[in-house]
Amino acid sequence: MPRVRKADYTIGVVGVGRMGANIARHLQDDGFPVTVIYDAHAPLAKKLARQLKTTAAKSLADVTAQADFIITVVTDDAAMKNIFATRGDSLLVGAKGKTFINCATIAPATHIEVEKRAAKVKARSLEGCMASSITQAREGTLYLMCGGRKPVFDRCRPILDSMSVSLRYIGTAGKAAQVKALVNMVMNINTAGLAEGLGLGKALGLDLNVLMEVFSQTGANSRVLETDGEDMVARDHECYFSAAHAAKDSGIALKVAASKKLSLPLARASKSQFDKMIAIGKGELDKSGVAELTFPGRSGGAGKKKAKKRG
């Protein structure tokens, strides 16, 4: 197998919020030339461009013109369809031969539609669904689930390997997004459930450190206990994965379930908790902030910040 020349993989990044910006930083540190970045909020892109000594594009078409591989990390389905619009400014302008790696958590049907739109202009599209957070994006240790045509996955492999510590090809377009929706749905159920368990423990006057230790050694254990338990107790809700995103992602899973005529009462109940956080103006807290709804005597809001980074 020929040696990979990272310099040959010119990369653009569209959507440089928490995740997109750190993906760009990591890839550049790892030797991949990030030649252009873009964000709908232009000052954000300009600030990162100065840090990376690269170009902040003024239009989506400029991104496609300046990079062969374009990574997109946008907020929702509407934003995704907008950047891949079939008329006006769009990443599809002049996109023949270009490859798009789409990392946003959006509906599986939208990934399928984007692949079709890309194919019409003779471009390639791959979904790269991330089951990790900001720290992992910066360090290149994401858990990545990919969907699309296998030859496109193989073509992107050097970039994907740099971004991830664990990489899976799931199947055709939409399949990785289905898996990601289920991952986040179950995570959100676990988060809301842990908040209720710890909240009830607090109301009973139990030692919450002891309670969490017991949880960790029994059937109450979960990855969420490790990442969010202490934060719920300490009221440290610095955002790594927001309550608003949790609500959105559970909504994606519920729509998929509805298409299969399945009722998911736990998913619906946990989504209602994250919806409530949005309604009281706390949607930008980390998902651990759902504990503000369940601990006795709390009225919402973030507590003290800690220096630790979530793993």
VOLUMLO-400637 format. One line per 2 residues: their letters; for each residue x, y, z of N, C-alpha, C. Coordinates in steps of 0.1 Angstrom, whole numbers. Each point is the difference from the previous one (the first is absolute). Last residue first. Layout:
<pts>
A	X/Y/Z/X/Y/Z/X/Y/Z | ...;
</pts>
This chain:
<pts>
GR	-140/125/294/6/-10/-8/-10/-8/-8 | 5/53/23/-8/-12/-1/7/-10/-9;
KK	25/38/29/-6/-2/-13/-7/-14/0 | 14/38/42/1/-13/-7/-6/0/-13;
AK	1/36/33/10/0/-10/1/-13/-8 | -44/24/24/11/-8/3/10/0/-12;
KK	-42/34/21/7/-6/-11/11/-8/5 | -49/14/26/14/3/-2/6/-8/-12;
GA	-50/3/-4/7/3/12/15/2/-3 | -49/7/-29/12/-7/2/7/4/13;
GG	-55/-2/-11/12/8/-1/12/-8/2 | -52/-8/21/7/1/-13/12/9/0;
SR	-26/-11/39/-9/8/-9/6/2/-14 | 1/-35/48/7/6/-11/-10/8/-9;
GP	-10/-29/39/5/13/4/7/8/-11 | -3/-54/-4/-8/9/9/7/13/3;
FT	8/-28/-46/5/1/14/-9/9/8 | -9/-7/-47/-4/-12/9/6/1/14;
LE	7/31/-39/-15/-2/1/-4/-11/10 | 46/11/-10/-6/12/6/-15/-1/1;
AV	27/-33/-22/-1/-2/14/-6/12/7 | 11/0/-46/-13/-5/3/-2/-3/15;
GS	42/14/-20/-9/10/6/-14/-4/2 | 35/-24/-24/0/-3/14/-9/10/8;
KD	9/6/-47/-11/-9/3/-1/-4/15 | 23/47/-11/2/-14/-4/-12/-9/4;
LE	-12/50/-10/8/-7/10/3/-14/-6 | -27/30/-23/14/0/-4/9/-5/12;
GK	-49/5/3/3/-10/-11/15/0/-3 | -30/25/33/12/-7/4/4/-10/-11;
GI	-41/30/5/12/7/-4/13/-6/4 | -47/-17/4/4/9/11/13/7/-3;
AI	-17/-30/-32/-12/9/3/4/9/11 | 30/-35/-12/0/11/-10/-11/10/3;
MK	2/-37/27/12/8/2/0/11/-10 | -33/-32/-5/-3/9/11/12/9/3;
DF	5/-34/-32/-9/11/-5/-3/10/11 | 22/-39/12/9/10/-7/-7/11/-6;
QS	-26/-33/21/8/6/10/10/10/-7 | -27/-27/-27/-8/11/6/8/7/11;
KS	19/-38/-22/0/12/-9/-8/12/7 | -1/-42/21/13/7/2/1/12/-9;
AR	-38/-26/-4/0/6/13/13/7/2 | -6/-25/-40/-9/12/0/1/7/14;
AL	23/-40/-5/6/10/-8/-8/13/0 | -18/-37/21/11/5/8/8/11/-8;
PL	-38/-23/-21/-4/9/11/12/5/8 | -9/-19/-49/11/0/8/-2/9/12;
SL	-26/-28/-44/-2/10/11/12/-2/9 | -8/-11/-55/4/-4/13/-2/11/10;
KK	-4/-3/-51/-12/-2/8/3/-6/14 | 30/16/-36/-1/-14/1/-12/-4/9;
SA	11/45/-7/-1/-5/-14/-1/-15/0 | 6/22/41/-14/2/-5/-1/-5/-14;
AV	43/0/20/-9/-10/6/-14/1/-5 | 31/32/-13/3/-12/-6/-9/-11/5;
KL	-4/41/20/-5/1/-13/3/-13/-8 | 18/5/43/-14/-2/1/-7/1/-14;
AI	47/8/4/-3/-14/2/-15/-2/1 | 14/44/-4/4/-7/-12/-4/-15/1;
GS	-4/28/38/-11/2/-10/3/-7/-13 | 33/0/33/-11/-9/4/-12/1/-9;
DK	35/30/-7/4/-13/-4/-10/-11/4 | -6/46/13/-1/-1/-15/3/-15/-4;
AA	5/12/46/-14/0/-4/-2/-2/-15 | 44/4/17/-7/-13/5/-14/-1/-5;
HA	24/40/-8/3/-11/-9/-6/-13/4 | -6/36/29/-7/2/-12/3/-10/-11;
AS	23/-1/41/-13/-5/2/-9/3/-13 | 54/-3/-6/-10/8/6/-14/-8/2;
FY	53/-12/2/-11/-4/-9/-12/6/6 | 39/15/18/7/-9/-10/-11/-5/-10;
CE	2/42/40/-6/-7/-11/10/-8/-9 | -5/12/55/7/5/-12/-3/-8/-12;
HD	-18/-2/47/-6/-3/-12/7/7/-12 | 1/-14/55/10/4/-10/-5/-4/-14;
RA	-17/-9/47/-7/10/-8/10/7/-10 | 6/-39/31/7/13/2/-6/12/-7;
VM	-18/-45/-4/1/3/14/6/14/3 | -2/-16/-45/-14/2/5/0/4/15;
DE	41/-12/-20/-5/13/-5/-14/3/5 | 19/-42/8/6/10/8/-4/14/-4;
GD	-16/-36/-28/-4/-1/14/5/11/9 | 9/-8/-49/-9/10/5/-4/0/15;
TE	30/-31/-26/2/13/-6/-8/11/7 | -2/-47/14/14/5/0/2/14/-5;
LV	-43/-20/-1/4/1/14/14/6/1 | -17/-12/-43/-4/13/5/3/2/15;
RS	8/-42/-20/10/10/-5/-4/14/5 | -20/-39/29/0/4/-14/11/9/-3;
NA	-27/-33/43/12/6/-7/-3/4/-14 | -29/-24/32/-2/15/-2/12/6/-7;
GT	-1/-46/15/-7/2/-12/-4/14/-3 | 42/-7/32/-13/-7/-1/-6/3/-14;
QS	39/21/20/3/-14/2/-13/-9/-2 | 1/49/-3/10/-4/-9/3/-15/1;
FV	-32/21/29/-5/0/-13/11/-6/-10 | 13/8/44/-9/-12/-1/-5/-1/-14;
EM	25/38/8/8/-11/1/-8/-13/-1 | -23/40/3/6/-1/-13/10/-12/0;
LV	-20/11/41/-10/-5/-9/6/-2/-14 | 27/19/33/-2/-14/3/-10/-6/-10;
NL	7/46/-2/12/-7/-5/-1/-15/3 | -35/28/15/-1/-2/-14/13/-7/-6;
DL	-26/-4/48/13/5/-5/1/-3/-15 | -49/8/22/10/-10/-2/13/7/-3;
GL	-47/17/9/11/3/8/12/-10/-1 | -43/4/-25/0/-9/11/11/2/10;
AK	-4/26/-40/-12/3/8/-1/-10/12 | 35/-6/-31/2/13/7/-12/2/9;
GL	-3/-36/-29/9/-3/10/3/12/9 | -27/6/-38/-7/-7/10/9/-4/12;
GL	20/19/-37/-9/10/6/-8/-6/11 | 28/-28/-27/8/9/10/-9/10/7;
GE	-21/-27/-33/5/-8/11/8/8/10 | -16/22/-39/-11/-4/9/5/-8/12;
AL	30/11/-34/-3/12/7/-12/-3/10 | 13/-35/-29/10/3/11/-3/12/8;
GA	-27/-9/-38/-2/-10/11/10/2/12 | 4/26/-39/-11/4/7/-3/-9/12;
TN	35/-12/-29/3/12/7/-12/5/9 | -5/-38/-28/9/-3/11/3/13/8;
IN	-24/4/-40/-8/-7/10/8/-2/13 | 23/18/-36/-9/10/6/-9/-7/10;
MV	28/-28/-25/8/9/8/-9/10/8 | -20/-26/-34/3/-8/12/8/8/10;
MN	-8/20/-41/-13/-2/7/2/-8/13 | 37/7/-29/-3/12/8/-14/-2/7;
VL	15/-35/-28/10/2/11/-4/12/8 | -26/-9/-38/-3/-9/11/10/1/12;
AK	6/26/-39/-13/4/6/-3/-9/12 | 37/-11/-27/3/11/8/-13/5/8;
VQ	-5/-34/-32/7/-5/12/3/11/9 | -19/12/-41/-9/-8/8/6/-5/13;
AA	27/21/-32/-8/10/7/-11/-7/9 | 28/-26/-28/7/5/11/-8/10/8;
KG	-20/-17/-39/2/-10/10/8/5/13 | -8/26/-42/-11/0/10/2/-10/11;
AT	24/-9/-46/-4/13/5/-12/-1/9 | 27/-45/-2/-3/10/-10/-5/13/6;
GI	29/-28/32/-7/-5/-12/-3/12/-9 | 31/-3/40/-13/-6/4/-7/-6/-12;
YR	53/10/17/-9/2/-12/-13/-8/3 | 37/22/37/-9/-11/-5/-7/4/-13;
LS	43/13/38/-7/3/-12/-8/-12/-5 | 31/25/43/-8/-12/-3/-9/4/-12;
VS	30/31/15/7/-11/6/-7/-13/-2 | 1/48/-31/-7/-9/9/10/-10/7;
MS	9/36/-34/-10/6/9/-5/-10/11 | 32/-13/-35/5/11/8/-10/5/11;
DL	-14/-32/-31/9/-6/9/6/11/9 | -26/14/-35/-9/-6/10/9/-6/11;
IP	21/17/-39/-5/11/8/-8/-6/12 | 17/-31/-31/11/7/7/-5/11/9;
RC	-33/-24/-28/6/-7/12/11/7/7 | -30/9/-40/1/9/11/8/-5/11;
RD	-10/-27/-38/7/12/-5/3/10/11 | -26/-38/8/14/-4/-1/8/12/-5;
FV	-47/6/4/6/-2/13/15/-3/-1 | -24/1/-40/2/14/5/6/-1/14;
PK	-11/-41/-21/11/7/-6/3/14/5 | -39/-23/16/12/-5/5/12/6/-7;
RG	-47/26/5/6/-10/-9/14/-4/6 | -32/17/37/1/4/-14/6/-11/-8;
GC	4/14/55/-9/-6/-9/1/7/-14 | 26/-7/53/-1/6/-13/-10/-7/-9;
ML	19/13/54/-8/-10/-8/-3/6/-13 | 38/9/43/-7/4/-13/-7/-12/-6;
YL	24/22/47/-6/-13/-4/-8/4/-12 | 45/29/16/-15/-2/-2/-3/-15/-2;
TG	43/27/9/-4/-13/6/-15/-2/-1 | 31/39/-10/0/-10/-11/-4/-14/5;
ER	3/44/25/11/-10/1/0/-10/-11 | -34/34/4/13/7/0/12/-10/-1;
AQ	-44/-16/3/2/6/-13/13/7/0 | -13/-19/41/4/-10/-10/2/6/-14;
TI	-16/28/35/14/-4/2/5/-10/-10 | -46/14/-2/10/10/-4/14/-5/2;
SS	-34/-40/-3/-2/14/3/12/9/-3 | -27/-49/-19/10/5/10/-3/14/2;
AM	-16/-32/-35/-6/-4/13/10/4/11 | -12/13/-56/10/0/12/-8/-3/13;
CG	-4/-8/-58/-7/3/12/9/-2/13 | 3/7/-54/9/-3/10/-5/3/14;
EL	-16/-8/-56/-3/4/13/10/-5/10 | 5/13/-54/1/-10/10/-5/5/14;
SR	3/10/-59/-4/4/13/1/-12/10 | 17/23/-53/-2/-11/9/-4/5/14;
AK	-7/19/-55/8/1/13/-3/-12/8 | -21/15/-43/12/-8/-1/10/2/12;
VK	-45/18/-6/10/9/-5/14/-7/-1 | -38/-24/15/-5/7/-12/10/10/-6;
AA	7/-23/42/2/-9/-12/-4/7/-12 | -8/22/41/14/0/-3/3/-9/-13;
RK	-44/0/18/4/14/-6/14/0/-4 | -14/-38/22/-6/0/-13/3/14/-7;
EV	14/-7/45/7/-9/-9/-5/1/-14 | -24/23/33/13/7/-3/8/-9/-10;
EI	-40/-19/17/-3/11/-10/13/7/-4 | 3/-32/34/-3/-7/-13/-2/11/-10;
HT	5/15/44/13/-5/-6/-2/-7/-13 | -38/14/22/7/11/-5/14/-4/-5;
AP	-28/-32/21/-5/4/-13/7/12/-6 | 9/-15/45/6/-8/-11/-5/3/-14;
AI	3/39/38/-9/-12/-4/7/-8/-10 | 33/26/30/-12/4/-6/-8/-12/-4;
TA	48/19/23/-10/-10/4/-13/5/-6 | 50/10/-22/-11/5/9/-9/-12/3;
CN	40/0/-30/1/-5/14/-12/5/9 | 19/-9/-54/-10/7/7/-2/-6/14;
IF	34/5/-45/-1/-9/12/-9/8/10 | 12/1/-57/-6/7/12/-1/-11/11;
TK	29/10/-49/-6/-10/9/-4/7/13 | 9/11/-58/2/3/14/-6/-10/9;
GK	-3/2/-49/12/-6/5/3/2/15 | -33/34/-22/4/-12/-7/13/-5/5;
AG	-26/41/13/4/-11/9/4/-13/-7 | -17/49/-10/13/-4/-4/5/-12/8;
VL	-40/17/23/5/8/-12/14/-4/-3 | -25/-17/38/-1/-8/-13/5/8/-12;
LS	-4/17/45/12/-8/-1/0/-8/-13 | -27/47/2/-1/-14/5/13/-7/-1;
DG	-33/47/-13/13/-3/6/-1/-14/6 | -37/4/-36/7/10/8/13/-4/6;
RT	-33/-40/-11/2/13/-7/6/11/10 | -7/-45/14/1/-3/-14/0/13/-9;
AF	18/-9/53/-11/4/-8/2/-3/-15 | 25/-10/44/0/-8/-12/-12/4/-9;
IN	6/22/41/14/0/-5/1/-8/-13 | -42/1/22/4/13/-5/14/1/-6;
KM	-18/-39/22/-6/2/-14/4/13/-6 | 14/-8/44/7/-10/-9/-6/2/-14;
AA	-20/24/35/14/6/-3/7/-9/-10 | -41/-15/16/-2/12/-8/13/6/-4;
DD	0/-37/30/-3/-4/-14/-2/12/-9 | 32/9/42/-13/-8/-2/-2/-3/-15;
TV	41/22/19/-9/-2/12/-11/-9/-2 | 50/-4/-25/-10/10/1/-11/-4/11;
VT	48/-13/-24/-5/-2/14/-10/11/3 | 33/-23/-44/-11/8/4/-5/-4/14;
II	45/-4/-36/-6/-5/12/-11/9/4 | 28/-10/-48/-7/10/8/-7/-8/11;
FD	41/-6/-39/-8/-7/10/-6/11/9 | 25/16/-35/-5/-12/-7/-8/-9/10;
AQ	9/56/-3/3/-12/7/-6/-12/-8 | -5/47/-12/13/0/6/4/-13/7;
AT	-43/11/-23/11/3/-10/13/-2/6 | -39/-6/27/2/-11/-10/11/3/-10;
VD	-11/34/31/6/-11/7/2/-12/-10 | -21/39/-16/14/2/2/6/-12/7;
AL	-47/1/-5/7/-3/-12/15/2/1 | -27/14/35/1/-14/0/7/-5/-13;
SK	12/49/19/-12/-7/-5/3/-15/0 | 32/31/16/-12/9/0/-13/-6/-5;
AA	47/-22/26/-8/2/-13/-12/9/2 | 49/-4/25/-15/-1/4/-7/4/-13;
TT	52/-21/7/-10/9/-6/-14/-2/5 | 49/-9/27/-6/-5/-12/-11/10/-5;
KL	29/-5/43/7/6/-12/-6/-6/-13 | -15/-8/46/5/-11/-8/9/5/-12;
QR	-22/30/31/7/-9/8/8/-11/-8 | -29/31/-21/12/7/4/9/-10/9;
AL	-42/-15/-15/9/2/-11/13/6/4 | -36/-2/31/7/-13/-1/10/1/-12;
KK	-26/38/6/8/-2/12/8/-13/-1 | -32/9/-33/12/9/-2/9/-2/12;
AL	-42/-23/0/10/-5/-10/12/8/-1 | -34/16/28/5/-12/6/11/-7/-10;
PA	-25/39/-13/11/3/9/6/-13/6 | -38/-4/-30/13/3/-6/11/3/10;
HA	-44/-31/0/4/12/8/15/4/-3 | -16/-36/-23/-11/10/-2/2/12/8;
DY	42/-28/-14/-10/-1/9/-11/10/-3 | 50/-26/-20/-12/8/-2/-10/-2/12;
IV	56/-9/-21/-11/-3/9/-11/10/-3 | 49/-22/-24/-11/9/0/-10/-4/11;
TV	42/-24/-8/2/12/-9/-11/10/1 | 26/-40/27/-14/6/0/1/13/-7;
PF	33/-45/-1/-2/14/-3/-14/4/1 | 26/-40/27/-9/2/-11/-3/15/-2;
GD	27/-19/36/7/1/-13/-9/1/-12 | -9/0/50/4/-14/-5/6/1/-14;
DQ	-18/39/21/11/-5/8/6/-13/-4 | -39/16/-21/12/8/-4/12/-4/8;
LH	-40/-21/11/4/-4/-14/12/8/-4 | -21/12/41/7/-13/1/6/-4/-14;
RA	-27/39/3/13/2/7/8/-13/0 | -44/-1/-18/9/7/-8/14/2/6;
IN	-34/-19/26/4/-10/-11/10/7/-9 | -19/27/32/10/-9/6/4/-11/-10;
AG	-34/31/-12/12/7/2/11/-9/5 | -44/-18/-5/7/3/-13/13/7/2;
MR	-27/-8/39/5/-12/-6/8/3/-13 | -20/37/24/8/-8/9/7/-12/-7;
GV	-17/32/-36/-3/1/14/9/-8/8 | -3/10/-50/12/-1/9/-4/4/14;
GV	-17/-12/-52/-6/-1/13/11/-2/11 | 15/-14/-45/-12/9/0/-7/-3/13;
VG	52/-8/-24/-9/-4/11/-11/11/1 | 40/-23/-36/-8/11/4/-9/-4/11;
IT	50/-19/-24/-13/-2/8/-6/14/2 | 38/-31/-31/-4/13/3/-14/0/6;
YD	39/-37/-9/-14/1/5/-4/14/4 | 44/-15/-13/-8/-1/-12/-15/2/4;
AK	36/-1/32/0/13/-7/-9/-1/-12 | 10/-39/26/-10/8/6/-2/14/-8;
RV	17/-48/-16/5/13/0/-11/9/5 | 9/-56/4/-9/11/-1/8/14/1;
RP	18/-49/-19/0/9/11/-9/12/-2 | -9/-48/-24/9/12/-1/-2/9/12;
M	-5/-55/-2/-8/12/0/9/12/0;
</pts>
